Amino acid sequence: MKTLKSRFAGSPGAAHLSFALGMAMVVGAASAIADDAEKVPYSPPLRDHATQLLWGDTHLHSSRSADAYTTGVRITPSQAYEFARGGSAIADNGVPLKLKRPLDFLLLSDHSDYLGIYPMLDASDPRLKNWKVGQRWAAYLRDNEHVKLGSEFAAAIQQSDPADDVPLETARSIWSDVAALADRYNDPGVFTALIGYEWTSMITGDNLHRVIMYRDGAEKASQVLPFTARDSTDPEDLWRALEEYESITGGEVLAIAHNGNVSNGRMFSPKTVSGDPLDAAYAKMRSRWEPVYEVTQVKGDGEAHPILSPSDEFADFETWDQGNIMLSVDKEPWMLQYEYARPALKEGLRHEAELGTNPFKFGLIGSTDFHTGFSTPEENNFFGKFVETNPSPDRINNPMAGQLQEGWKLGASGLAAVWASENTRDAIFEAMKRREVYATTGPRIQVRFFGGWDFEAADIDRSDYVRIGYEAGVPMGGDLIGGEGNEAPSFLIAASRDPDGANLDRVQVIKGWLEDNGETRERIYDVALSDGREVNVETGQVPPVGNTVNMLQPSYSNAIGDPELATVWRDPDFEPDQRAFYYLRVLQIPTPRWTAYDAGYFDVQMPDGIPMVVQDRAYTSPIWYTP
């Protein structure tokens, strides 16, 4: 028997959950009496440490972010929290909106550089009356001189002139208010408001941003000011600052990188910011502080790229590959391999073999990065990135932030799905640390994924298959450790559609591995197909699921696809001496993209070349195999 290593701080043990029609339900054990005849508690929740599926957004901005405020966003943090919990709201363009289903958790991640300053300047806050830089910026705001303001702001966050610093006591007051407001909206068991911010490193316009997420409440979080790009644009300095925070407060914190696709080769580079090759110390730090990666959001999808994965028919999804985040430097082909999650996961295997630690051993989540104050990632309820891409007849032509990518390129994405013991800060943070999380591009597709050595085909049909998954294997985010024997690992896989959404097309296992010669490889397996389709044994191809999208309404039909797909799959190409990872990609049937909903609602003709149909999807965190 091979050994298993779980990423759980405290193993969930026998979690009795079923996967009927996409709804996780606690069920009774097969027997109420243990083998030793000792009775166990009657209630399943008392008998087992069950996990529940929580939905949230860990990357959302309000009027406290400088770039949001200067582009017209006036939605306050309080309004953002109220909306996420299910309240109605009015967007900055006057359009009313509401979520069909509230979120379970939210992290308001306003930028740490000059956090909350612009609303205060606009309101002539007396705490800033003696700050000369601020008074000049306040005049720019009054006179609508946004070009001057933006230019000075961009210059200020790239340098550390003390004259540009916000008065220290004011900065402390602002951060205390941020943390206190999150505490006020945090309702354990009902809605979790996580404290955090975004560190905004843009070296020569190349994205290295991280969202910082606290486990703690305001009492601890407010003791240390957020780290800013003015402090440093090097992630290693950020990690040292997080370490210092934990040392000072006894709290816990982690970082979530995102948008490697606009980093121009920096996000997963084999070199540090200072130009040195990655070493063991770097690998340990990055692995320690960045357990998850935001793989999909409004600024493009970051799972794979068609040039890097030419045989993957689904790799070209909401692709942004023009240049860096500022479009100041064009993309060069060599950059791509260091920007996307799948090649980074493969490179992580190679680094681990050389350094002893995998710097890119991350789970996958999605979030929005919307700067509207509203988390609205569904295709038919998409309120854009900034105010200029709020719903309107011409928003597809409005450049992001008034000067960057065209509005139609924005993706209505994404969400973070978390398997947690309860809806609390502690439980969500622990799930992130152990990587029992996954990403979707907007829909609430429900996915379970376990890896082990002894799963049988009949296990997936059992009502207590989740218990079997935890007891005989590890969940997404976990590690399979090699031992005696050469048998291949098996995987317990179950997915169901969003209860209010589209049927599923297929479930795929994405495998990456390290060859004996140090080269990395990948392969995609279609392991569960809807509508009785099968893989052609000669070509390896799968017939398309079809397309029911009606552009006139717009709408789609669940007459194709399946509401639920489940299987037990064993790797047919397993080599016991090769490091590998496995993750799931779950695809919906085609549905109207937000551009199609806009065309129908505003009765406008979309120009040729603009995508109108989308296959939304989910990506699970990997399971890693180590010989």
N, C-alpha and C positions, 0 to 999 in steps of 0.2 A: 504493500500500500504506500502510495506517495503521500508526502506530508503537505499540509495546507497552511498558509500564513494569511490570516485575515488582517485587513486594515482597520478593524474595529478596535476602538479603545476599550469598549466593553461589548463582547459579542452579543448580537440580538438573540442568539439561541434559537429556540423553536418559535418562530413567528408564524402564527396560523393566519394566512391571508389567502383568499381565493382570487381568481382573475376572471370572474364571470362578467361578460359584456363590458369589460373595461372598468369595472368597479371593484376596488380592493375591499374585501369584506373579511372580518374576523370570523373564523369558523371553529367548531369544536374539534377536539382531538379524536382520533379513531377509537381510542379507548379512554375511559375516565379513570382507569386504574393502571398504575405503573406495573412493570414486570415484577417488582418486589411486593406487589399487593398493597403498597402504600397509596392511599387516595391522594389525588392532586386537587387543587381548587377547581370549582365548577366553572367559573368565568374564564374564558380564554384570555382576556387582557391581563388577568391576574396570573394565569398560567405561563404566559409568554411575554417577552418584550417585543411587541409588535412595532413595525414601522408603518408610517402612513406617508402618502404622497402629497407633498406641498408644492405650490406653484408661486413663483415670485420673480422679482426683478431686482438685481443687485447693481444696476447702473442707470440711474435716472437723474436728470438735472432740473432745477427750478430757477427762479429769478435770482437766487444767490450766486449762480455761476456767471462770471463776467461775460462770457461769449453769449450766453442765453439772454442776459439782460440787454446787451447792446444790440441784439437782433430783434428786440421787441417783446421778449417774454416777461410777463408780469405775474405769472402764476406763482404763488408763494409756496413755501414748503408745507404749510398747514393745508393748503388746498390740494397739494399733491398727495398727502397722506389720506385726506378725506376721500378723494377720488379712488385711490387704490383700495380702500376699505369698502367701496361700493357706492359712494355718494355721486350725485349728479354735479356737473360743472359746466362752465362756459369757457371755451377756448379763447385765446387772445384775439382771434379773428371774429369772435362773436357767435361761433357755431356751438350749440349745446352737445354734450356727449356724456356717456355713461358706460361702464363696463357691464357686459352681460353676466359675468361672474367676477366677484372681487378677487384680489390677490390674497394669498396667505401671508406673504412677507414682502417687505420693500426696504431697500437701502438707497436713501437719497445721497447721491455721490457727487455733490457739487465740487467744482474745482477748488483745490486748496489755495492756489495763487489768487490773492486778493479776494478771498472768500467773503461774500456778502457785502462787499464795499460799494458797488455801484448803486444799489437801492438806498444805501445810507447817504451817498453823495447827492443823489437826486432829491432826497428828503431834507437836505441841509442838516444832517445830524451833527450836533455840537461837538461830539467826540472827535470829529475830523476837521474842525475849523482851523487848527494850527498846522495841519499837514499840507505843505505847499504843493506837493505833487497831486494830492487829492483835490485841492481847490482848483488846480488847472484842469483836471479831468472833469470836475463838476461843471466848469464853464463849457467844456466841449459837449457835455450831455445837454446842457441848457440850449446850446446853439446848434444842436444836431450835427456836430462835426465828428461823425463817427469814424471817418478815415483817419483823422489825426489821433483820435482816441485809440483806435485799434493799433495804429503804428507804434504809439508810445507804450501801450500795454504789452505788445509783442516784444518790444525791446526790453522792457522792464523785467519780464519773466526769464529772459536769457542772461541777466546779469544780477549782481548782488550789491548794488550801490546802496549803502545804508540810508541814503536820503530818500530812496523809493519805498522804504519799509513802512508798513502800516504801524502806527503807534502800538507798542507792545500790549498795553492794557486794553486797547480797543480790540486787538486781535484775539486776546484771551476771552474777552467778553463775547465776541461773536461766536467763537468755538464753543463756549459754555452754553450759549443759546441753542446752537445746533444740536448738541448732545442732549440738552434738557428737553427740547421739542421731541426728539426721537423717544425719550423715556415717556413723555406724556402720551404718545400714540401707541406705545408698546402695550399690548394686551395679551399676556401669555395664554396660550391655548386657543386664541381667537385670531389675532393679527400680530405679527412680529415686525417691529420697526427697528431695523439694525442701524447702528451708528457707523458712519464712514465718510469717505471723501475720495476724490480722484487726484492722483499725482500726475502732472501733465508734462512729461518730458518729451520735447520735440527737437532732437538734435538735427540741425540743418533742415527742419521740417519733416524729419522721419519720426514716425510714431513709436514711442516706447511707454505709452500710458499704462498706469495700473490703478485699479480701484482698491482702496484699502478698507477692509471689513473688520470691525471690532466684535469680539464676543461680549464685551463689557457694556455696562450701563454708563450713564453720565458721570457718576462719581469717579470712576477710574479714567474713562476716555478723555475727560476734560482737563486732566492734569498735565498733559503734554500737547503742545500745539501740533497741528498737522504738518507733515513734511511737504515742502514745495519744490517746484523746479528751480526756484531762486536759490534754494539751499544746495541743490545738486540735480543734474540731469542723468546721473549714473545710477542704474538700479542697485548696484552693490551698496551705494551710500544709503539708498532707501532701506534696504534690508537691515543695515546697521542701525538705522534710526528706529525700525520696528523692534529690533532686539533691545535697544535702549528703553523703549517704551515699556516692554514687558519687564525689564529689570527694575525700572522705577516703580511701576504700579502693581506688579504681580498679575497683570491682566494678560489677555491673549489677542492676537491680531494676525491677519494674513493679507496677502496681496493677490489680485486677480489681473493678470495681463490681458490685453485685448488688441484686436486690429493689427496683427502682424502683417496683414495684407497691404497696409499702407506704411510699413516701416522701411521699405526699400532695402530689405535684406538684413535688418538689424535685430529683429525680435528673437530669432533662433540662430543667430550667427555663431560660428565656431570660435569667434573671438569676443573678448570683452569690449566695453566702450573704449577703454584705454588702448586696445589693439593687441592685448596679450592672448595667447591661446587659452581656452578654457582649461582649468585645472581642477583638482579634487576639491579644493576649498570652495571654489565658485559653484561646483556641482552640488555640494552639500548645502550651501546657502540658498541656492535657487530652489532646490527640492524642498527645503525646510519651509520657506516663506511663500511659495507659490504652488499649492497643491492642486489648484484648478485653473483652467484657462477659459476665457469667454470666446467661444469658437464662432458665434454668429451674432450679428446685431445689425443695426440700420446701415452702417457703412460697409456692407458687403459680408459675404459668408467666408469663413476661414478654414473650412475642413480640408478641401483639396482644390487643386487647380488642373485644368484639362491638359496643359503642357506637361505637367509632372506625372499625371495619371492618364495617358492617352487612351487606354482601353476601358476607362471608367465612363460609361455613358451619362452618368449623373454628376460628374465632377464639375461641370460648368454651371454652377448655381449662384445667382446673384453675385457674379464675379466683379470685383473692383481691382483692376491691375494697370491703371494708367500711370501712376506715380506714387509719390509719398502723400501724406495726409494733406499737405498744403499745395500739392500739385506743382511744387517748385522744382522738383527733379523728376524726370521721366523714369519709368520702370525699365530696367535692363533684365534680360532673361536670366542671368545668373542669380539675381536677387530672389526669385520665386521660391527656390528650395529652402530658403531660410525664413519663410513668411507664413507657411500653412501648417496646420496641426498634424496632418498625417505624415508628411516628411519629417517634421520635428520629432514625432513619436519614434520614427525609425532612427533618426540621428541619436535620440536618447539611448537606444540600445547600444549603438556603437560607442558613445561616450562612456556608458556604464562599463563596457568591456575593457576600456582603456583606463578609466579613472576610478572605478570601483563604486561610483554613484551616478545615477541617471539624473541629469539636470532638468530633463524635459519629461518627467514622470508626472503628468498632470491629468486630472479628470476634466470633463467637458461640461460647460454650462452655456446657456444663452442668456442675453439680457438685451435691453433696447438701446441705451445711450441716447434716448430721446431728450431733447432740450426744451420740451414743451411743458414739463411738469406732469405729463400724463403717460402712463404705461399702457399703450394701445397697440400691441403687435399683431392683431388679427387683420387679415387682408381687407375685410369689410368694415373695419373700424380704425383705420390707420390715420393718425393725425400728424405724421411727418417728423422731421428732425428738429427744425426751428419753425418760427412763426410763418416764414415765407412758404413753407411746405405744409401748412395746415390745409385742410380740404378747400379747394377752389377750382374753378374750371380751367385755370391756366397753371396750376402748381407744378405740372410736369416740366415746364420750361423755366421755373424759377431756380436758379443755382443755389446749392446749399450754402448757407451763410452769406448769400448774395454774390458769391464770387467763385465758388468751387464747383463740384460735380453737379450735372443737371439733375433736377428734382426727380425725374422718372427713374433714375438709377438707385434711389433709396430702396432699401428692403424693409418690408414690414416684419421685423424680427427683433428679439426673440424672447424666450422665457427660460428661467432656471427651474428645473424639476429636482426636488430633493426628497430622498427617502429618509425620514427622520422619525425618531421615537415620539416626538410631540412638537407642537408648533410653538417653540420657544427659541430665544437666542442661543442658549447652550446647545440644544439639539440640532439646530440648523448649522451652527458652527462646527459641531462634531461631524456632521454628515459631509460638510465641505472638506474637512481635514482627512477623512477616510475615503473621500472621493466617491461616495455612494450617491452620485448626482448625475444628471444628464441635461442635454440641451434640446430645445425644440426651436424651430423657426417661427413659432407663433401658436400653433394648435396645441391643445393639451393631450397629446398622444401619450398613452400610459405604457411603460416598458419595464419589464423585469429581465435581468440577465445575471446568471450564475455560472461559474466555472468549477469543474471538479473532475474526478477520475472515475466515478462509479455511477453516474446518472444513467438510467435506462429509459428507453423510449416511452414506456408506460408512465413514467414519473410526471410528465407534463399534464396527464389527464387526471391526476389525483387532485382532490379538493385542497389538500395540504401541501401542494408542490412547493410553496414558498418556504415552509418549514424544512422540507427536504433540501432545498437550495442552500439554506443557511447551515444546516447540520452537516451536509455532505460536500459542501463547496464554499466558495467565496462569492460575494456579490460584485457588481460593477465597481471598479476602483480597487479591487483586491489583487492578491498575488498567489499564483500557483507555484509551489516550489517542487523541483524535480527530486526524485528518490530512486528506489529500486524499480526495475522493470522498464519497458519501453512502450507501454500503452499510451495512446493519445488521449489528451484531455477531452472531456465532453462538456457541452454547454446547454443549460436549461434556459430556454428563450420563450418569452411571452410578450405580445404587444396587442393593444387594443386601441381603436380609434378614439379620438376626442368624442365624448358622448354627444356633443353638439356640433360635430364636424364631419369630415369626409372619411369614407372607408379607406382601408389600407391597400396599397399595391403590392408591397413585398417587404420582407426583412432580409437584410444582408449582413453577413459577418465580414468585417474588414480585418484582414490579418497582415501584420508586418513582422518581418523577422530579420535576423542577422546571420549572414552566411559565414562559413568557416574562413573565407578569405577577407572578411571585414566589410563586404558589400551588404547593403540592405535591399530587401525585396518587399513587395506587397502583392496581395491577391484578394479578390472579392468573390465571395460565395453567396449565391442566392439560396438561402436556406429555408425560406417559407414564402410561398407564392399564393396569391389570391386566385379565385375563380378556377381552381383545378389546373392551372398551368404548370408545366414542368420545364426544366432546363433541357435544351437539346443536347444530347450526349455527344454529338459529333462537333457542333459548332460552339457549344457553351452558351448560346444565346437563349434569351427568354422572350416570348411574344409580348408585345406591349399590352398593358392592361386596358388600353382604350382611352377615350376622352368623351365625357358627357357635357362638357362646358357649353352653355348657351350664352353667347355674347350679347344677345339682344336684351336679356333681363337685368343683369347677368345672373347665372345660377349654374348648378351642377346637379347630377343625380347620383345617388348611392346604389344605382342599379348594377354598377360594376364594383369590383373590389370586395374585400371581406371586412367585417367589423372587428375581427380578431384573428390573429395568426400566432401559432405556438408550435414549438418543436423541441426535440432534443437533437443536437448536432454534434458529431465527433469529427475532429480535424483529420481529413484523409491524407494530408501531406505532412504530418507531424514528424519532426526530427528531434529526438530527445536532447541533443547536444546544442541546439540552437535557441538563443533567446528570442522571445516573440511577444507580441501583444495582440489582443483581439478586442474589437468593439463593434457595436451594432449601428447600422444605419437603417432606419425605418422610414419608408416612403409612403405618402398618401397618394391617392389617385389624383389626377389633374383637377385643379379648381381655378376659379377666376383670380387673377392677381389684383392688387389694389387699383392698378391702372384701369382694369376692366370695370371695377365697381365705380370708379370716377367717371368713366365714359358713359355708363348707364345713368348715373345719378344726375350728372351735369349736362347730359345730352350733347357731348362733344365727340368729335372724330379724332382719335389718336393717330399721330403720324406713323408711317410705316417704320418698322424696326423696333418699336417699343414693345417689350414683352407684355402679353395680356393673360397668359396662363402660367401657373406655378405648380410645382409638386413640392409642397411643404414636407418637412421631415424632422426626425429626431436623431440625435447622436448620443450614444451612451458613453460614459467613461469606460476606458479600457480595462481589461483584465490582463495582467502581465504573467508570462511564464518565464521562470529562471531555472536553468539546469541545476 
